[in-house]
Each structure stands twice: as C-alpha cells, then as structure tokens.
Amino acid sequence: MPRATGEAMVASAVAGAREDLAAADLYRRLLARCRATLTTLPDKPEETPETTLRALWHLAAGVPLSAHAAASATPMPLDSGQVARLERLLEARLRGTPLAHLTGRQRFFGLELLAGPEALIPRAETELLVAVALERVRAAVAARGTALVVDVCTGSGNVALALAANAPRATVYAADLSSAAVDLARRNAVRLGLHERVEVRVGDLLTPFEEPGFLGQVDVLTCNPPYISEARVDRMPPEISRHEPRMAFDGGPFGVSILQRLTRCARRFLRPGGWLVFETGAGQGGAMVRRLAANPDFADVRSVAGPDGTVRVVLGQTTPAIGIA
C-alpha cells in the first residue's frame, strides 16, 4: 500500500473516531438536559428523555420517527447544521411543543401514523378501545364473511385505520366534524395503503351516513369522543390545551355531551346484534354503563377497565341480538 494512501486511511479513521466521540458527548450532554428539564404526560408513556432525544436526533437528520420507533433506532452522525437543528428542536420540546407535532409521527396499535395539530395525538390508552372493538368486528366477519364498521370523532383516523389493518375483510368508514382532521386521516389512510377500504367523511357524528347503505346495516360503531368537562379544559396541561384542538377533548359541561347524543342515535345505524363501542374518561364509565343499560335499544351492555382498574371502554349490543355473539 502506498504510504500516502495508508496515511489518508489512518487520518480518516482518526477523524471518524473524533466524530464518534463528539456525537457521544453531544448525546450525553443533551440527554442529561432532557432528564433534568423534560416534563412528560402520563398518557404518553412511550415518551421518556431517551426516546424524546432519539426521535429529535433522527428528525434533525431528516428521518422523522415516532418516540416508539426511535426507541430501537441507533442515532446517526450529524453534521454541524443538523446539530444546530437538533438543539432548536429540543428547545421547542422543552418549551412544551408536543413531540408528535415536531416529528409529525405517532405510533398507535402498531401503526406509524402521521400526527399534527389538526387532530388529537393518538394515545396508548385508546388501544384498549381498538382491542375491544376488534373482537366484535372479527365476530361479525366470522358470522357473515364481512363487516361494516363506522368510526366517528375519528381525528387522525387512528381507530378506524387500526381496525382496518387488523380486520382485512372489514370495510371501514370514518367521520369527523373537523375538515383538517379528516384531511390528516385521509393522508394516513393513503400512507398505510388502506385508502381503498377506509373512507373518511366530513360531518357531525353520524350525519355523513344518513343513507340506506348505513341505516340498520352497521356491524360495529366506534367512537373516541371528546370527554373532558368544559370546566377542566383550561386547567389541562399547556402541552395539551395550547397545542391540541379544543374540539377534540371538550366534552361539554359534564364531559359526556357527545356520548349522550351518540347513544340516542346509534340504534338507527346498527344492524340487529350490532355493537356500539366507545371510550370514556376516567370516572365516567359507571354512569355511561347505567345510561346505556337503561336504553331499551341495547340488550347486552358491558364495560372494560384499563390497567389501573378504571372503566375506559363501554360497549352495548342492539336488540334483538341475532346471529352475532
């Protein structure tokens, strides 16, 4: 090997080692800052100082990842411009901008979704709603070979898309009052290759489905509604109240206005034996179970608790229950 070539290789290796050391030092310094300063919300358990820094590091390098995806991704080398971008992103996060708004990504039920201020950021706790609804969808498919699913208050489309992704013989429709949220949900459907089986419409609750193809035909109707009471909205953490759309979590004076409307009109759309499945806020589950049980349209009313023992999902089957358990 010519001496010049050998010296160049050694110089390159030394430079690479120095870059690695500099990157490691930067990572340690920023991680220490995250650990000392970052405040995370309990409803986003995937966000830790480590996953936050890794997600922002990849974003600075031009690779947007959710906190969940970044947890297993190895940080890559950054040039000086990317380091400056990383520090700006970290500043924004420490000031309270949601991580998902910075990265534009959020993991939900195994799906890497687009996220943004157009809709509520999907939470891990809502995966319980999907798991419960998915059982009902699969039962309908087993009984009839297919299933018609409608998801209202769809936001980013996370519930509708998770159901479609895990029940390929189901056709899923979704709706949201916000046209911005609907646009985000549609982009998520295209991104995931589900746009041929998931149609998203603009409109209030079930209004977009007032047509013969839906009336008395829906197997499973799902909803993750706004359920925070009006009085509590302004007392929510600034990361939520200042950045996420108010209409996505303001549930009226008692936090159940949307659910009260939904339970009144659901029967017109559900087929005999169809299921209404919805998420409730902490402390609301018992009252909603009693309300649904008192409704003669529903014969079988159940509740499902989250890991902390609090009822978070309520479901009811319409009467008469024919053919679907």
FIPALUM-834147 format. One record per residue: x, y, z of N, C-alpha, C in turn; residue in one letter; residue number from 1. Coordinates in steps of 0.1 Angstrom, whole numbers, plus 5000, padded with zeros to 4 digits. Example, Ala and Ser with C-alpha at 12.3 -4.5 7.8 and 13.67 -1.06 7.14 Angstrom:
BEGIN
PT   neast   nnorth    nup   caeast   canorth   caup   ceast   cnorth    cup   resn   resi
PT    5132     4943   5078     5123      4955   5078    5132     4967   5078      A      1
PT    5128     4978   5071     5137      4989   5071    5129     5000   5079      S      2
//
This chain:
BEGIN
PT   neast   nnorth    nup   caeast   canorth   caup   ceast   cnorth    cup   resn   resi
PT    5009     4988   5000     5000      5000   5000    5009     5012   5000      M      1
PT    5007     5022   4991     5015      5034   4991    5013     5042   5004      P      2
PT    5024     5048   5008     5024      5055   5021    5014     5065   5022      R      3
PT    5011     5073   5011     5002      5084   5012    4988     5078   5014      A      4
PT    4985     5067   5007     4971      5061   5009    4969     5056   5023      T      5
PT    4980     5050   5029     4979      5045   5042    4977     5056   5052      G      6
PT    4984     5067   5050     4982      5079   5059    4968     5085   5058      E      7
PT    4963     5085   5046     4949      5090   5044    4939     5081   5051      A      8
PT    4941     5068   5050     4932      5059   5057    4933     5061   5072      M      9
PT    4945     5063   5078     4946      5065   5092    4940     5078   5096      V     10
PT    4942     5088   5088     4936      5102   5091    4921     5101   5091      A     11
PT    4916     5093   5081     4901      5092   5080    4896     5085   5092      S     12
PT    4903     5074   5097     4898      5067   5108    4899     5075   5121      A     13
PT    4910     5083   5122     4911      5092   5134    4900     5102   5134      V     14
PT    4897     5108   5122     4886      5118   5121    4873     5112   5125      A     15
PT    4871     5099   5120     4858      5092   5123    4857     5090   5138      G     16
PT    4868     5086   5144     4868      5083   5158    4864     5096   5166      A     17
PT    4870     5107   5161     4867      5120   5168    4853     5124   5166      R     18
PT    4847     5122   5154     4833      5124   5152    4824     5116   5161      E     19
PT    4828     5103   5163     4820      5094   5171    4821     5099   5186      D     20
PT    4832     5103   5190     4834      5108   5204    4826     5121   5206      L     21
PT    4826     5130   5196     4819      5142   5196    4804     5140   5197      A     22
PT    4799     5130   5189     4785      5126   5189    4781     5120   5202      A     23
PT    4789     5112   5207     4786      5106   5220    4785     5116   5231      A     24
PT    4795     5126   5231     4795      5136   5241    4782     5145   5239      D     25
PT    4779     5148   5227     4766      5156   5225    4754     5149   5230      L     26
PT    4753     5136   5227     4742      5128   5231    4741     5128   5247      Y     27
PT    4752     5126   5253     4752      5125   5268    4748     5139   5274      R     28
PT    4753     5150   5267     4750      5163   5273    4735     5166   5271      R     29
PT    4730     5163   5259     4716      5166   5257    4706     5157   5265      L     30
PT    4711     5144   5266     4702      5135   5274    4702     5140   5289      L     31
PT    4713     5145   5294     4713      5150   5308    4704     5161   5309      A     32
PT    4703     5170   5299     4694      5181   5299    4680     5177   5299      R     33
PT    4677     5167   5290     4663      5162   5289    4659     5156   5303      C     34
PT    4668     5148   5309     4664      5142   5322    4662     5152   5333      R     35
PT    4669     5163   5332     4667      5174   5342    4655     5183   5340      A     36
PT    4651     5184   5327     4642      5195   5323    4629     5190   5317      T     37
PT    4629     5179   5310     4617      5175   5303    4606     5171   5312      L     38
PT    4594     5175   5309     4582      5171   5316    4573     5163   5306      T     39
PT    4570     5151   5310     4561      5143   5301    4548     5140   5307      T     40
PT    4538     5137   5299     4525      5134   5304    4523     5119   5306      L     41
PT    4515     5116   5316     4513      5101   5319    4505     5094   5308      P     42
PT    4498     5101   5300     4491      5094   5289    4499     5092   5277      D     43
PT    4512     5095   5278     4521      5092   5267    4533     5085   5273      K     44
PT    4531     5073   5278     4542      5066   5284    4554     5062   5276      P     45
PT    4552     5063   5262     4563      5060   5253    4573     5071   5253      E     46
PT    4570     5082   5258     4579      5094   5257    4587     5095   5270      E     47
PT    4600     5092   5269     4609      5093   5280    4620     5103   5275      T     48
PT    4629     5107   5284     4640      5115   5280    4648     5109   5268      P     49
PT    4650     5096   5269     4658      5088   5259    4651     5088   5246      E     50
PT    4638     5084   5246     4631      5083   5233    4628     5096   5227      T     51
PT    4626     5106   5235     4625      5120   5230    4637     5125   5223      T     52
PT    4649     5123   5229     4661      5127   5223    4664     5119   5210      L     53
PT    4662     5106   5211     4664      5098   5199    4655     5103   5187      R     54
PT    4642     5105   5190     4633      5110   5180    4637     5123   5174      A     55
PT    4641     5132   5182     4645      5145   5177    4659     5144   5170      L     56
PT    4667     5136   5174     4680      5133   5168    4678     5128   5153      W     57
PT    4669     5119   5152     4666      5113   5138    4659     5124   5130      H     58
PT    4650     5132   5136     4643      5142   5129    4654     5153   5124      L     59
PT    4663     5156   5132     4674      5166   5128    4682     5160   5116      A     60
PT    4683     5147   5115     4690      5140   5104    4681     5138   5092      A     61
PT    4668     5142   5093     4659      5141   5082    4651     5128   5081      G     62
PT    4651     5121   5093     4644      5108   5093    4633     5109   5104      V     63
PT    4621     5114   5101     4611      5115   5112    4606     5102   5117      P     64
PT    4606     5100   5130     4602      5088   5137    4594     5091   5149      L     65
PT    4584     5082   5152     4577      5084   5165    4587     5080   5176      S     66
PT    4583     5084   5188     4591      5081   5200    4592     5065   5201      A     67
PT    4582     5058   5198     4582      5043   5199    4592     5038   5189      H     68
PT    4592     5043   5176     4601      5038   5166    4615     5042   5169      A     69
PT    4617     5054   5175     4631      5059   5177    4637     5051   5189      A     70
PT    4629     5045   5197     4635      5038   5209    4645     5027   5205      A     71
PT    4642     5021   5193     4651      5010   5188    4660     5014   5177      S     72
PT    4660     5027   5173     4668      5031   5162    4681     5037   5167      A     73
PT    4692     5034   5161     4705      5039   5165    4707     5053   5160      T     74
PT    4711     5063   5169     4714      5076   5164    4725     5077   5154      P     75
PT    4723     5085   5143     4732      5085   5132    4741     5098   5134      M     76
PT    4752     5098   5126     4761      5110   5127    4753     5123   5122      P     77
PT    4756     5134   5128     4750      5147   5124    4761     5157   5120      L     78
PT    4758     5164   5110     4768      5175   5107    4764     5187   5115      D     79
PT    4772     5198   5114     4770      5210   5122    4757     5216   5121      S     80
PT    4752     5216   5108     4738      5222   5106    4728     5214   5113      G     81
PT    4729     5200   5112     4719      5192   5118    4720     5192   5134      Q     82
PT    4732     5194   5139     4733      5196   5153    4726     5209   5158      V     83
PT    4727     5219   5150     4720      5232   5153    4705     5230   5153      A     84
PT    4701     5222   5143     4686      5219   5142    4682     5211   5154      R     85
PT    4689     5201   5157     4686      5193   5169    4684     5202   5181      L     86
PT    4693     5211   5184     4692      5219   5196    4680     5228   5195      E     87
PT    4676     5233   5183     4664      5241   5182    4652     5232   5185      R     88
PT    4652     5220   5179     4640      5211   5182    4639     5208   5197      L     89
PT    4650     5205   5203     4650      5202   5217    4644     5214   5225      L     90
PT    4649     5226   5222     4643      5238   5228    4628     5239   5227      E     91
PT    4623     5236   5215     4609      5237   5213    4602     5226   5221      A     92
PT    4607     5214   5222     4601      5204   5230    4601     5207   5245      R     93
PT    4612     5213   5250     4613      5216   5264    4604     5228   5267      L     94
PT    4600     5236   5257     4591      5247   5260    4576     5242   5259      R     95
PT    4574     5230   5256     4561      5224   5256    4554     5220   5243      G     96
PT    4561     5222   5232     4555      5217   5219    4555     5202   5220      T     97
PT    4544     5196   5217     4543      5181   5217    4553     5174   5208      P     98
PT    4559     5164   5212     4569      5156   5204    4563     5152   5191      L     99
PT    4551     5147   5191     4544      5143   5179    4542     5154   5169      A    100
PT    4541     5166   5174     4539      5178   5165    4552     5181   5158      H    101
PT    4563     5179   5165     4576      5182   5160    4580     5171   5150      L    102
PT    4578     5158   5153     4583      5148   5144    4572     5145   5133      T    103
PT    4560     5149   5136     4549      5145   5127    4546     5130   5126      G    104
PT    4549     5123   5137     4547      5109   5138    4542     5104   5151      R    105
PT    4534     5094   5152     4529      5088   5164    4526     5074   5162      Q    106
PT    4531     5065   5170     4528      5050   5169    4515     5048   5176      R    107
PT    4506     5039   5169     4493      5036   5176    4490     5022   5171      F    108
PT    4488     5013   5180     4484      4999   5177    4492     4993   5166      F    109
PT    4505     4996   5167     4515      4990   5157    4516     4998   5144      G    110
PT    4509     5009   5143     4509      5017   5130    4517     5030   5133      L    111
PT    4525     5033   5123     4533      5045   5124    4525     5056   5116      E    112
PT    4518     5065   5124     4509      5074   5119    4515     5088   5117      L    113
PT    4509     5096   5107     4512      5110   5107    4504     5117   5118      L    114
PT    4510     5127   5124     4504      5134   5135    4506     5149   5133      A    115
PT    4498     5157   5139     4499      5171   5138    4488     5178   5146      G    116
PT    4489     5192   5146     4479      5199   5154    4465     5199   5148      P    117
PT    4463     5192   5137     4449      5191   5131    4440     5182   5139      E    118
PT    4446     5173   5147     4438      5163   5155    4445     5160   5168      A    119
PT    4437     5154   5177     4443      5149   5189    4453     5139   5186      L    120
PT    4464     5139   5193     4475      5129   5192    4470     5116   5197      I    121
PT    4471     5105   5190     4466      5092   5195    4473     5088   5208      P    122
PT    4466     5083   5217     4472      5079   5230    4472     5064   5231      R    123
PT    4481     5059   5238     4482      5044   5240    4470     5039   5247      A    124
PT    4464     5047   5256     4452      5042   5263    4440     5038   5254      E    125
PT    4440     5045   5242     4429      5042   5233    4431     5029   5225      T    126
PT    4442     5023   5227     4444      5010   5221    4435     4999   5227      E    127
PT    4430     5002   5239     4420      4993   5245    4407     4993   5238      L    128
PT    4403     5005   5233     4391      5007   5225    4392     4998   5213      L    129
PT    4404     4999   5206     4406      4992   5194    4405     4977   5196      V    130
PT    4412     4972   5207     4412      4958   5210    4398     4952   5213      A    131
PT    4390     4960   5220     4376      4956   5223    4368     4955   5210      V    132
PT    4369     4966   5203     4361      4967   5190    4365     4957   5180      A    133
PT    4378     4954   5180     4383      4944   5170    4377     4930   5172      L    134
PT    4375     4926   5185     4368      4914   5188    4354     4913   5182      E    135
PT    4347     4924   5183     4334      4925   5177    4334     4925   5162      R    136
PT    4343     4931   5156     4345      4932   5141    4348     4917   5136      V    137
PT    4357     4911   5143     4361      4897   5139    4349     4887   5140      R    138
PT    4341     4890   5151     4329      4881   5153    4319     4883   5141      A    139
PT    4318     4895   5137     4309      4898   5126    4314     4892   5113      A    140
PT    4327     4893   5111     4333      4887   5099    4331     4871   5099      V    141
PT    4333     4866   5111     4331      4851   5112    4317     4847   5110      A    142
PT    4307     4855   5113     4293      4852   5112    4288     4854   5098      A    143
PT    4293     4865   5091     4287      4869   5078    4297     4870   5067      R    144
PT    4310     4868   5070     4320      4869   5060    4326     4883   5057      G    145
PT    4319     4893   5063     4324      4907   5061    4318     4915   5073      T    146
PT    4322     4927   5074     4317      4936   5084    4318     4950   5079      A    147
PT    4308     4958   5083     4307      4972   5080    4310     4979   5094      L    148
PT    4320     4988   5094     4324      4995   5106    4323     5010   5103      V    149
PT    4319     5017   5113     4318      5032   5113    4325     5037   5125      V    150
PT    4334     5046   5123     4341      5053   5135    4339     5068   5134      D    151
PT    4333     5073   5145     4330      5088   5145    4340     5094   5155      V    152
PT    4341     5108   5153     4351      5115   5161    4365     5109   5158      C    153
PT    4367     5107   5145     4379      5099   5141    4392     5105   5143      T    154
PT    4393     5119   5143     4405      5126   5144    4415     5122   5134      G    155
PT    4427     5117   5137     4437      5113   5128    4434     5100   5121      S    156
PT    4423     5094   5124     4419      5081   5118    4425     5069   5125      G    157
PT    4431     5071   5137     4438      5060   5143    4430     5048   5146      N    158
PT    4418     5050   5151     4409      5038   5155    4405     5031   5142      V    159
PT    4400     5039   5133     4395      5033   5120    4405     5026   5113      A    160
PT    4417     5031   5112     4428      5025   5105    4434     5013   5112      L    161
PT    4434     5013   5125     4439      5001   5132    4429     4990   5131      A    162
PT    4416     4993   5130     4406      4982   5128    4407     4976   5114      L    163
PT    4409     4985   5104     4410      4981   5090    4423     4972   5088      A    164
PT    4434     4977   5094     4446      4970   5093    4446     4956   5099      A    165
PT    4438     4954   5109     4437      4941   5116    4425     4933   5113      N    166
PT    4416     4938   5105     4405      4930   5100    4403     4933   5085      A    167
PT    4411     4926   5077     4411      4929   5063    4398     4926   5055      P    168
PT    4389     4919   5061     4376      4916   5055    4365     4926   5059      R    169
PT    4369     4936   5066     4360      4947   5071    4361     4959   5062      A    170
PT    4350     4966   5059     4350      4979   5052    4348     4989   5063      T    171
PT    4356     4999   5063     4356      5009   5074    4353     5023   5069      V    172
PT    4343     5030   5075     4341      5044   5072    4343     5052   5085      Y    173
PT    4347     5064   5083     4350      5073   5095    4346     5087   5092      A    174
PT    4344     5095   5102     4339      5108   5101    4344     5117   5112      A    175
PT    4346     5130   5109     4350      5140   5119    4344     5153   5115      D    176
PT    4340     5161   5125     4335      5174   5122    4345     5184   5116      L    177
PT    4358     5181   5120     4369      5190   5115    4374     5185   5101      S    178
PT    4374     5194   5092     4379      5191   5078    4394     5189   5079      S    179
PT    4401     5196   5088     4415      5195   5089    4419     5181   5094      A    180
PT    4411     5176   5104     4413      5162   5109    4411     5152   5098      A    181
PT    4400     5154   5091     4396      5145   5080    4408     5144   5070      V    182
PT    4413     5155   5066     4425      5155   5057    4436     5147   5062      D    183
PT    4439     5149   5075     4450      5141   5081    4447     5126   5081      L    184
PT    4435     5123   5085     4430      5109   5084    4432     5103   5071      A    185
PT    4428     5110   5060     4429      5105   5047    4444     5103   5043      R    186
PT    4452     5112   5047     4466      5111   5044    4472     5099   5051      R    187
PT    4467     5096   5063     4472      5084   5070    4467     5071   5063      N    188
PT    4455     5072   5058     4450      5060   5050    4458     5057   5038      A    189
PT    4462     5068   5031     4470      5066   5019    4484     5061   5023      V    190
PT    4489     5067   5033     4503      5063   5038    4504     5048   5041      R    191
PT    4493     5043   5047     4493      5029   5052    4487     5020   5041      L    192
PT    4484     5025   5029     4478      5016   5019    4464     5011   5022      G    193
PT    4457     5018   5030     4443      5014   5034    4432     5022   5028      L    194
PT    4435     5031   5019     4426      5041   5014    4415     5034   5006      H    195
PT    4417     5022   5001     4406      5016   4994    4396     5009   5003      E    196
PT    4399     5007   5015     4390      5001   5025    4386     5011   5036      R    197
PT    4391     5022   5037     4388      5032   5047    4384     5045   5040      V    198
PT    4372     5049   5041     4367      5062   5036    4364     5071   5047      E    199
PT    4369     5083   5046     4367      5093   5057    4359     5105   5052      V    200
PT    4349     5109   5059     4340      5119   5055    4339     5130   5066      R    201
PT    4336     5142   5061     4334      5154   5070    4320     5155   5075      V    202
PT    4318     5156   5088     4304      5158   5093    4303     5155   5108      G    203
PT    4292     5159   5113     4290      5158   5128    4284     5144   5131      D    204
PT    4292     5137   5139     4288      5123   5143    4283     5115   5131      L    205
PT    4271     5110   5132     4266      5101   5121    4259     5107   5110      L    206
PT    4259     5121   5110     4252      5128   5099    4257     5124   5085      T    207
PT    4271     5122   5083     4275      5118   5070    4271     5105   5065      P    208
PT    4264     5097   5073     4260      5083   5069    4245     5082   5069      F    209
PT    4238     5093   5067     4223      5092   5066    4219     5088   5052      E    210
PT    4221     5075   5049     4218      5070   5036    4215     5055   5038      E    211
PT    4207     5049   5029     4203      5035   5031    4214     5025   5033      P    212
PT    4226     5027   5027     4236      5017   5029    4242     5016   5043      G    213
PT    4238     5026   5052     4243      5025   5065    4231     5023   5075      F    214
PT    4219     5028   5073     4209      5027   5082    4205     5013   5085      L    215
PT    4207     5008   5097     4204      4994   5101    4214     4984   5095      G    216
PT    4226     4989   5090     4235      4980   5084    4249     4979   5091      Q    217
PT    4251     4987   5100     4265      4988   5106    4267     4977   5117      V    218
PT    4278     4970   5115     4281      4959   5125    4287     4964   5138      D    219
PT    4296     4973   5136     4303      4979   5148    4305     4994   5146      V    220
PT    4300     5002   5156     4301      5016   5156    4311     5020   5167      L    221
PT    4321     5027   5164     4331      5031   5174    4332     5046   5176      T    222
PT    4337     5050   5187     4339      5064   5190    4348     5067   5201      C    223
PT    4358     5075   5199     4367      5080   5210    4363     5095   5210      N    224
PT    4353     5099   5218     4348      5112   5218    4356     5122   5226      P    225
PT    4353     5135   5225     4358      5145   5235    4351     5142   5248      P    226
PT    4358     5140   5259     4351      5137   5271    4357     5144   5283      Y    227
PT    4364     5155   5281     4368      5164   5292    4358     5174   5295      I    228
PT    4354     5176   5307     4344      5186   5310    4349     5200   5307      S    229
PT    4339     5209   5303     4343      5223   5300    4351     5229   5311      E    230
PT    4347     5228   5323     4354      5234   5334    4369     5230   5336      A    231
PT    4372     5218   5331     4386      5213   5333    4395     5216   5321      R    232
PT    4389     5220   5310     4397      5222   5298    4408     5232   5300      V    233
PT    4405     5243   5306     4416      5254   5307    4426     5250   5318      D    234
PT    4423     5240   5326     4432      5235   5337    4441     5224   5332      R    235
PT    4439     5220   5320     4447      5209   5314    4461     5213   5312      M    236
PT    4471     5204   5312     4485      5208   5309    4486     5216   5297      P    237
PT    4494     5227   5297     4496      5235   5285    4500     5227   5272      P    238
PT    4507     5216   5274     4511      5208   5262    4499     5203   5255      E    239
PT    4488     5202   5262     4475      5198   5256    4467     5210   5252      I    240
PT    4464     5218   5262     4454      5229   5259    4459     5240   5249      S    241
PT    4472     5242   5248     4478      5252   5239    4481     5246   5225      R    242
PT    4481     5233   5224     4486      5228   5211    4477     5218   5204      H    243
PT    4468     5212   5212     4459      5202   5205    4445     5209   5204      E    244
PT    4437     5205   5193     4425      5212   5191    4415     5210   5202      P    245
PT    4409     5221   5207     4400      5221   5218    4388     5212   5215      R    246
PT    4383     5213   5203     4371      5205   5199    4373     5190   5201      M    247
PT    4386     5186   5201     4389      5171   5202    4388     5166   5216      A    248
PT    4388     5175   5226     4387      5170   5240    4376     5177   5249      F    249
PT    4370     5188   5244     4360      5195   5252    4346     5187   5250      D    250
PT    4342     5181   5261     4330      5172   5260    4318     5179   5266      G    251
PT    4318     5192   5267     4307      5200   5273    4307     5201   5288      G    252
PT    4296     5206   5294     4295      5208   5308    4299     5197   5317      P    253
PT    4295     5185   5313     4298      5173   5322    4308     5163   5315      F    254
PT    4312     5166   5303     4322      5158   5296    4315     5146   5288      G    255
PT    4302     5145   5288     4296      5134   5281    4285     5138   5271      V    256
PT    4286     5151   5267     4276      5156   5257    4276     5148   5244      S    257
PT    4288     5145   5239     4288      5138   5226    4283     5123   5228      I    258
PT    4287     5117   5239     4283      5103   5241    4268     5102   5243      L    259
PT    4262     5112   5249     4247      5112   5251    4240     5113   5238      Q    260
PT    4245     5121   5229     4240      5122   5215    4242     5109   5208      R    261
PT    4254     5104   5209     4257      5091   5201    4248     5080   5206      L    262
PT    4246     5078   5219     4238      5067   5223    4223     5068   5219      T    263
PT    4219     5081   5217     4205      5083   5212    4203     5079   5198      R    264
PT    4213     5081   5189     4211      5079   5175    4217     5067   5170      C    265
PT    4225     5060   5178     4233      5048   5173    4224     5037   5167      A    266
PT    4212     5035   5174     4204      5023   5170    4199     5024   5156      R    267
PT    4197     5036   5151     4192      5037   5137    4202     5031   5127      R    268
PT    4215     5031   5130     4225      5027   5121    4230     5013   5123      F    269
PT    4229     5008   5136     4234      4995   5139    4224     4984   5134      L    270
PT    4229     4973   5129     4221      4962   5125    4217     4954   5138      R    271
PT    4206     4946   5137     4203      4938   5149    4215     4930   5153      P    272
PT    4219     4931   5166     4231      4924   5171    4243     4932   5169      G    273
PT    4242     4944   5163     4254      4952   5161    4259     4958   5175      G    274
PT    4271     4963   5175     4277      4968   5187    4281     4983   5186      W    275
PT    4278     4990   5197     4283      5003   5199    4295     5002   5209      L    276
PT    4306     5007   5205     4318      5006   5214    4325     5020   5215      V    277
PT    4326     5025   5227     4332      5038   5229    4341     5040   5241      F    278
PT    4350     5049   5240     4359      5052   5251    4352     5062   5261      E    279
PT    4355     5061   5274     4351      5071   5283    4362     5077   5291      T    280
PT    4360     5088   5297     4370      5094   5305    4370     5088   5319      G    281
PT    4381     5090   5326     4382      5084   5340    4371     5089   5349      A    282
PT    4364     5080   5355     4353      5083   5364    4339     5084   5357      G    283
PT    4339     5083   5343     4326      5084   5336    4320     5070   5332      Q    284
PT    4328     5060   5333     4324      5047   5329    4311     5041   5335      G    285
PT    4311     5042   5348     4299      5037   5356    4286     5043   5351      G    286
PT    4286     5057   5350     4274      5064   5347    4270     5060   5332      A    287
PT    4280     5059   5323     4276      5056   5309    4271     5041   5308      M    288
PT    4276     5032   5316     4271      5019   5316    4256     5019   5321      V    289
PT    4253     5026   5331     4240      5027   5336    4230     5034   5326      R    290
PT    4235     5044   5319     4227      5051   5309    4224     5041   5297      R    291
PT    4234     5034   5293     4232      5025   5281    4224     5013   5285      L    292
PT    4225     5009   5298     4217      4997   5302    4202     5001   5303      A    293
PT    4200     5014   5306     4186      5019   5307    4179     5021   5293      A    294
PT    4187     5021   5283     4183      5023   5269    4177     5010   5264      N    295
PT    4164     5010   5260     4158      4997   5255    4164     4992   5242      P    296
PT    4171     5001   5235     4177      4997   5223    4189     4987   5224      D    297
PT    4194     4986   5237     4206      4978   5239    4202     4967   5249      F    298
PT    4205     4954   5246     4202      4943   5254    4214     4938   5263      A    299
PT    4226     4940   5257     4238      4935   5264    4248     4947   5265      D    300
PT    4250     4951   5277     4259      4962   5280    4270     4958   5289      V    301
PT    4283     4961   5284     4295      4956   5291    4304     4968   5293      R    302
PT    4314     4966   5302     4324      4976   5304    4338     4969   5305      S    303
PT    4348     4976   5301     4362      4971   5301    4371     4981   5308      V    304
PT    4378     4976   5318     4387      4985   5326    4401     4985   5320      A    305
PT    4408     4996   5322     4422      4997   5318    4431     4991   5329      G    306
PT    4444     4991   5327     4453      4985   5337    4452     4990   5351      P    307
PT    4447     5002   5353     4445      5008   5366    4432     5004   5373      D    308
PT    4424     4996   5366     4411      4992   5371    4399     5002   5368      G    309
PT    4402     5013   5362     4392      5023   5358    4385     5019   5345      T    310
PT    4372     5019   5345     4364      5016   5333    4368     5027   5322      V    311
PT    4373     5022   5310     4376      5031   5300    4369     5028   5287      R    312
PT    4363     5016   5286     4355      5013   5273    4342     5007   5278      V    313
PT    4331     5012   5271     4318      5007   5273    4313     5002   5259      V    314
PT    4306     4991   5260     4300      4986   5247    4286     4980   5250      L    315
PT    4278     4982   5239     4264      4977   5240    4260     4971   5227      G    316
PT    4252     4959   5228     4247      4952   5217    4233     4955   5215      Q    317
PT    4229     4958   5203     4215      4961   5200    4206     4949   5201      T    318
PT    4193     4952   5203     4183      4942   5203    4175     4942   5190      T    319
PT    4170     4930   5185     4173      4917   5190    4187     4913   5185      P    320
PT    4194     4905   5194     4208      4901   5190    4207     4888   5182      A    321
PT    4207     4889   5169     4205      4878   5160    4218     4874   5153      I    322
PT    4223     4862   5155     4234      4857   5147    4248     4861   5151      G    323
PT    4249     4871   5159     4263      4876   5163    4264     4875   5178      I    324
PT    4273     4868   5183     4275      4867   5198    4282     4879   5203      A    325
//
